[in-house]
Amino acid sequence: MKLIVLIVALGVVVATYTTPSFYLRKGVGKSTQADVTEYLGTPSQASDKPDGSAQWTYQSEKIPKVCVEYVLTFKPKSVSEDPSQPVLPIKKVLSEWDWRWCP
């Protein structure tokens, strides 16, 4: 019985930390900064790069002393896919993400 409780508790902890991963995996190439903010909230760190991209960092510490960082990169994307229209990168879309243990 103790083993079952331990396995269930471990499963809940793993699910809690991996939930953002499922969202981010689906969002690559589609989710805008506004979409990500709506789902994950305000990032703990945000910076704009000279090439027009942006990098956001989120920290998740659901259990004391167990912290995970999610590092997201957004790239500019033209609203118009029509090649005859001028390219106006007015929104940034999630292009890649990674996670790591907090330093």
DOSEBA-605308 format. One record per atom (N, C-alpha, C): atom name; x, y, z; residue in three letters. Coordinates in pm, 1 decimal. Example, Ala and Ser with C-alpha at 12.3 -4.5 7.8 and 13.67 -1.06 7.14 Angstrom:
2
R site        X        Y        Z code
R    N   1319.0   -569.0    780.0  ala
R   CA   1230.0   -450.0    780.0  ala
R    C   1320.0   -330.0    780.0  ala
R    N   1285.0   -225.0    708.0  ser
R   CA   1367.0   -106.0    714.0  ser
R    C   1290.0      3.0    787.0  ser
***
This chain:
103
R site        X        Y        Z code
R    N     81.8   -119.5      0.0  met
R   CA      0.0      0.0      0.0  met
R    C     86.4    126.1      0.0  met
R    N    193.8    125.2     79.8  lys
R   CA    283.1    241.3     85.6  lys
R    C    347.8    266.1    -50.8  lys
R    N    380.8    157.9   -118.4  leu
R   CA    442.2    170.5   -250.3  leu
R    C    346.3    235.3   -348.8  leu
R    N    220.4    199.7   -343.3  ile
R   CA    120.0    257.9   -433.3  ile
R    C    104.7    407.3   -405.1  ile
R    N     98.8    443.7   -278.1  val
R   CA     87.3    585.5   -240.9  val
R    C    210.5    662.3   -288.4  val
R    N    328.5    603.6   -272.6  leu
R   CA    452.2    667.7   -316.9  leu
R    C    453.5    687.0   -468.3  leu
R    N    410.2    586.9   -541.7  ile
R   CA    406.8    595.6   -688.1  ile
R    C    307.3    702.8   -733.3  ile
R    N    190.4    706.5   -670.6  val
R   CA     90.0    807.0   -706.0  val
R    C    142.4    947.0   -674.0  val
R    N    204.0    964.3   -557.4  ala
R   CA    259.3   1095.7   -519.3  ala
R    C    368.0   1138.3   -617.4  ala
R    N    454.2   1047.0   -654.1  leu
R   CA    559.3   1076.9   -750.8  leu
R    C    499.8   1114.2   -885.9  leu
R    N    395.5   1043.6   -926.3  gly
R   CA    327.0   1074.4  -1052.6  gly
R    C    266.6   1213.7  -1051.8  gly
R    N    207.7   1253.7   -940.4  val
R   CA    149.2   1388.5   -928.3  val
R    C    258.5   1494.1   -940.1  val
R    N    372.0   1473.2   -874.2  val
R   CA    482.8   1568.2   -879.9  val
R    C    535.4   1581.0  -1022.3  val
R    N    557.5   1468.6  -1089.1  val
R   CA    608.6   1470.8  -1226.1  val
R    C    508.6   1540.1  -1318.1  val
R    N    382.0   1510.4  -1303.7  ala
R   CA    278.7   1573.4  -1387.8  ala
R    C    274.1   1723.8  -1365.7  ala
R    N    292.1   1767.0  -1243.1  thr
R   CA    289.8   1909.6  -1211.5  thr
R    C    402.5   1983.4  -1282.7  thr
R    N    521.5   1925.3  -1284.6  tyr
R   CA    635.4   1990.5  -1348.4  tyr
R    C    632.4   1977.7  -1501.0  tyr
R    N    572.0   1874.9  -1554.2  thr
R   CA    574.3   1855.1  -1699.3  thr
R    C    455.8   1918.3  -1771.4  thr
R    N    356.0   1965.9  -1698.9  thr
R   CA    239.1   2026.5  -1762.6  thr
R    C    276.9   2138.7  -1858.8  thr
R    N    365.2   2233.2  -1820.8  pro
R   CA    403.8   2335.9  -1918.4  pro
R    C    468.7   2277.1  -2043.7  pro
R    N    538.4   2165.8  -2029.2  ser
R   CA    604.1   2103.0  -2144.6  ser
R    C    504.0   2063.3  -2251.4  ser
R    N    390.4   2009.1  -2210.1  phe
R   CA    288.4   1968.3  -2307.9  phe
R    C    236.4   2090.1  -2384.3  phe
R    N    211.0   2198.5  -2311.9  tyr
R   CA    162.6   2320.8  -2375.0  tyr
R    C    268.1   2377.8  -2470.2  tyr
R    N    392.9   2385.8  -2424.3  leu
R   CA    499.1   2444.8  -2505.5  leu
R    C    527.5   2361.8  -2629.9  leu
R    N    524.2   2231.5  -2617.3  arg
R   CA    548.4   2144.6  -2732.9  arg
R    C    447.2   2171.7  -2844.2  arg
R    N    320.7   2186.6  -2806.5  lys
R   CA    216.0   2214.3  -2905.4  lys
R    C    226.0   2356.5  -2959.8  lys
R    N    282.2   2447.8  -2881.4  gly
R   CA    282.3   2588.6  -2918.3  gly
R    C    394.2   2632.6  -3010.2  gly
R    N    496.2   2550.0  -3030.0  val
R   CA    608.4   2589.6  -3116.2  val
R    C    556.5   2618.8  -3256.2  val
R    N    588.6   2737.2  -3306.7  gly
R   CA    545.7   2778.8  -3439.7  gly
R    C    406.3   2838.5  -3443.4  gly
R    N    333.2   2834.2  -3330.2  lys
R   CA    196.2   2883.6  -3328.8  lys
R    C    169.2   2986.4  -3219.5  lys
R    N    214.9   2959.1  -3097.8  ser
R   CA    180.7   3044.2  -2983.7  ser
R    C    256.0   3177.0  -2986.4  ser
R    N    181.1   3284.9  -2970.1  thr
R   CA    241.2   3418.4  -2962.4  thr
R    C    279.4   3446.9  -2817.7  thr
R    N    347.7   3559.8  -2797.5  gln
R   CA    383.4   3599.2  -2661.8  gln
R    C    257.6   3618.2  -2577.0  gln
R    N    152.9   3672.7  -2636.7  ala
R   CA     27.5   3692.3  -2563.0  ala
R    C    -33.1   3558.4  -2522.0  ala
R    N    -27.7   3458.7  -2610.8  asp
R   CA    -80.4   3326.1  -2579.0  asp
R    C     -5.6   3264.8  -2460.2  asp
R    N    126.5   3274.4  -2464.7  val
R   CA    208.7   3215.4  -2358.8  val
R    C    184.7   3287.8  -2226.1  val
R    N    173.9   3419.7  -2230.9  thr
R   CA    147.0   3495.7  -2108.6  thr
R    C     12.2   3456.3  -2049.5  thr
R    N    -85.6   3433.8  -2135.3  glu
R   CA   -217.9   3392.5  -2087.3  glu
R    C   -211.4   3257.3  -2016.9  glu
R    N   -126.8   3167.3  -2066.2  tyr
R   CA   -118.1   3032.9  -2008.6  tyr
R    C    -23.5   3026.8  -1888.7  tyr
R    N     96.3   3085.1  -1902.6  leu
R   CA    199.2   3073.1  -1799.2  leu
R    C    214.2   3196.5  -1709.8  leu
R    N    152.1   3307.1  -1748.7  gly
R   CA    166.4   3429.2  -1670.7  gly
R    C    287.2   3510.3  -1716.7  gly
R    N    325.1   3606.0  -1634.5  thr
R   CA    437.7   3694.0  -1666.8  thr
R    C    569.3   3620.3  -1641.8  thr
R    N    664.8   3629.1  -1735.8  pro
R   CA    792.8   3559.9  -1715.2  pro
R    C    873.9   3625.9  -1603.5  pro
R    N    960.7   3548.2  -1540.7  ser
R   CA   1048.0   3603.6  -1436.6  ser
R    C   1158.2   3688.9  -1497.4  ser
R    N   1197.2   3658.9  -1621.5  gln
R   CA   1295.7   3738.9  -1694.7  gln
R    C   1252.4   3746.1  -1840.7  gln
R    N   1276.0   3862.0  -1902.3  ala
R   CA   1244.7   3878.7  -2044.4  ala
R    C   1348.7   3971.6  -2105.3  ala
R    N   1396.2   3936.4  -2223.4  ser
R   CA   1492.2   4023.6  -2291.0  ser
R    C   1469.3   4017.3  -2442.1  ser
R    N   1488.4   4131.7  -2506.2  asp
R   CA   1480.2   4140.3  -2651.8  asp
R    C   1621.0   4134.4  -2708.3  asp
R    N   1636.2   4063.9  -2817.2  lys
R   CA   1766.9   4046.9  -2882.6  lys
R    C   1776.5   4141.3  -3002.5  lys
R    N   1899.8   4175.6  -3044.1  pro
R   CA   1918.2   4265.3  -3159.1  pro
R    C   1856.6   4214.7  -3289.0  pro
R    N   1843.3   4082.6  -3304.6  asp
R   CA   1786.2   4027.6  -3428.6  asp
R    C   1632.9   4031.2  -3430.6  asp
R    N   1570.9   4089.7  -3326.4  gly
R   CA   1425.7   4099.8  -3321.1  gly
R    C   1359.3   3988.3  -3242.8  gly
R    N   1436.2   3887.8  -3204.5  ser
R   CA   1379.7   3778.6  -3125.1  ser
R    C   1372.4   3820.8  -2977.9  ser
R    N   1310.3   3737.8  -2898.2  ala
R   CA   1298.8   3763.4  -2755.0  ala
R    C   1320.6   3633.0  -2679.9  ala
R    N   1374.8   3644.3  -2559.4  gln
R   CA   1394.4   3526.8  -2475.7  gln
R    C   1326.2   3551.4  -2341.4  gln
R    N   1241.4   3458.3  -2301.9  trp
R   CA   1169.7   3466.1  -2175.4  trp
R    C   1207.5   3346.9  -2089.7  trp
R    N   1215.4   3370.7  -1958.5  thr
R   CA   1245.5   3264.1  -1863.4  thr
R    C   1136.2   3258.3  -1757.5  thr
R    N   1088.4   3138.5  -1733.4  tyr
R   CA    990.5   3112.7  -1626.9  tyr
R    C   1054.7   3019.5  -1526.5  tyr
R    N   1026.0   3039.6  -1398.4  gln
R   CA   1072.2   2948.0  -1294.6  gln
R    C    951.9   2885.1  -1226.9  gln
R    N    961.8   2757.0  -1200.4  ser
R   CA    854.6   2683.5  -1135.0  ser
R    C    913.0   2607.6  -1017.3  ser
R    N    869.5   2644.6   -897.9  glu
R   CA    915.0   2575.0   -777.2  glu
R    C    791.1   2530.7   -700.5  glu
R    N    737.1   2419.5   -741.3  lys
R   CA    613.9   2368.8   -680.4  lys
R    C    642.1   2295.3   -550.6  lys
R    N    763.6   2242.8   -538.9  ile
R   CA    808.1   2177.3   -416.6  ile
R    C    932.4   2254.1   -371.0  ile
R    N    940.2   2292.6   -244.9  pro
R   CA   1057.6   2367.4   -198.9  pro
R    C   1188.2   2297.6   -236.6  pro
R    N   1281.7   2376.9   -285.2  lys
R   CA   1416.5   2334.4   -325.3  lys
R    C   1420.5   2249.0   -452.3  lys
R    N   1306.4   2236.9   -521.8  val
R   CA   1304.0   2168.5   -650.7  val
R    C   1250.2   2268.2   -751.2  val
R    N   1341.9   2329.9   -824.4  cys
R   CA   1305.8   2439.2   -914.2  cys
R    C   1343.4   2404.1  -1058.0  cys
R    N   1252.1   2435.2  -1149.0  val
R   CA   1275.0   2412.9  -1291.7  val
R    C   1258.7   2545.8  -1363.1  val
R    N   1348.8   2573.1  -1457.9  glu
R   CA   1338.3   2691.9  -1542.2  glu
R    C   1298.7   2649.4  -1682.8  glu
R    N   1207.9   2726.5  -1742.1  tyr
R   CA   1171.8   2708.7  -1881.7  tyr
R    C   1222.6   2831.3  -1955.6  tyr
R    N   1305.8   2809.9  -2058.0  val
R   CA   1361.7   2918.8  -2136.7  val
R    C   1297.3   2913.3  -2274.8  val
R    N   1225.7   3020.9  -2310.1  leu
R   CA   1149.9   3026.7  -2434.4  leu
R    C   1211.5   3129.4  -2527.3  leu
R    N   1218.2   3097.6  -2655.3  thr
R   CA   1266.1   3191.6  -2756.0  thr
R    C   1152.7   3219.9  -2853.8  thr
R    N   1130.1   3347.9  -2877.9  phe
R   CA   1027.5   3392.5  -2971.8  phe
R    C   1095.5   3460.2  -3090.0  phe
R    N   1049.4   3431.2  -3209.6  lys
R   CA   1102.7   3493.4  -3332.0  lys
R    C    992.7   3574.5  -3398.4  lys
R    N   1030.1   3685.2  -3463.1  pro
R   CA    929.9   3765.2  -3534.6  pro
R    C    867.0   3684.4  -3647.7  pro
R    N    737.9   3705.3  -3666.9  lys
R   CA    667.7   3637.5  -3775.7  lys
R    C    575.6   3738.2  -3843.1  lys
R    N    577.3   3737.8  -3972.9  ser
R   CA    492.0   3827.4  -4049.3  ser
R    C    346.8   3785.5  -4034.6  ser
R    N    260.6   3882.5  -4023.2  val
R   CA    117.6   3854.0  -4014.9  val
R    C     66.9   3803.9  -4148.9  val
R    N    120.3   3859.0  -4256.8  ser
R   CA     75.9   3821.6  -4390.9  ser
R    C    167.1   3713.4  -4447.9  ser
R    N    109.8   3606.4  -4495.2  glu
R   CA    184.9   3500.4  -4562.4  glu
R    C    194.7   3528.2  -4712.0  glu
R    N    127.5   3632.8  -4758.7  asp
R   CA    123.6   3669.7  -4899.6  asp
R    C    257.3   3733.5  -4939.1  asp
R    N    332.4   3672.1  -5031.9  pro
R   CA    464.0   3724.8  -5069.7  pro
R    C    457.3   3863.1  -5135.9  pro
R    N    341.4   3902.3  -5190.0  ser
R   CA    330.8   4033.3  -5253.4  ser
R    C    316.6   4145.9  -5149.7  ser
R    N    282.7   4109.9  -5027.2  gln
R   CA    268.8   4208.5  -4920.5  gln
R    C    404.8   4231.9  -4854.5  gln
R    N    427.6   4353.9  -4804.6  pro
R   CA    553.6   4377.6  -4733.8  pro
R    C    558.3   4294.6  -4604.7  pro
R    N    679.2   4251.3  -4568.3  val
R   CA    696.3   4171.4  -4448.4  val
R    C    699.4   4265.1  -4328.2  val
R    N    599.7   4253.3  -4244.7  leu
R   CA    591.1   4335.6  -4124.6  leu
R    C    589.1   4244.7  -4002.2  leu
R    N    703.7   4224.0  -3939.6  pro
R   CA    705.4   4135.9  -3822.7  pro
R    C    644.7   4206.0  -3701.7  pro
R    N    514.1   4194.5  -3688.0  ile
R   CA    450.3   4266.1  -3578.9  ile
R    C    413.8   4175.2  -3462.0  ile
R    N    435.9   4045.1  -3476.6  lys
R   CA    414.8   3957.3  -3362.4  lys
R    C    531.1   3859.4  -3353.5  lys
R    N    554.4   3811.5  -3234.0  lys
R   CA    661.2   3713.9  -3212.5  lys
R    C    596.5   3581.4  -3173.2  lys
R    N    648.2   3474.1  -3233.8  val
R   CA    591.7   3340.6  -3215.5  val
R    C    696.1   3250.7  -3149.4  val
R    N    650.0   3162.8  -3061.6  leu
R   CA    738.6   3068.5  -2994.6  leu
R    C    811.4   2983.8  -3098.2  leu
R    N    943.1   2990.8  -3098.2  ser
R   CA   1018.9   2913.3  -3197.0  ser
R    C   1090.1   2794.2  -3134.2  ser
R    N   1127.4   2806.7  -3007.6  glu
R   CA   1190.7   2694.7  -2938.9  glu
R    C   1183.4   2717.0  -2788.9  glu
R    N   1201.9   2610.3  -2713.9  trp
R   CA   1202.6   2620.0  -2568.7  trp
R    C   1287.9   2507.3  -2514.0  trp
R    N   1330.1   2524.8  -2390.1  asp
R   CA   1410.1   2423.5  -2322.6  asp
R    C   1383.7   2436.2  -2173.3  asp
R    N   1417.8   2336.9  -2098.7  trp
R   CA   1406.3   2344.0  -1954.0  trp
R    C   1538.9   2305.5  -1893.0  trp
R    N   1558.7   2345.9  -1768.8  arg
R   CA   1678.7   2311.0  -1694.0  arg
R    C   1647.8   2327.4  -1545.0  arg
R    N   1728.9   2265.9  -1463.7  trp
R   CA   1716.0   2285.8  -1319.7  trp
R    C   1761.4   2426.1  -1287.9  trp
R    N   1698.3   2490.1  -1195.3  cys
R   CA   1735.6   2627.0  -1156.3  cys
R    C   1877.9   2627.6  -1100.9  cys
R    N   1950.5   2736.2  -1130.7  pro
R   CA   2087.7   2745.1  -1077.3  pro
R    C   2088.8   2765.6   -927.3  pro
***
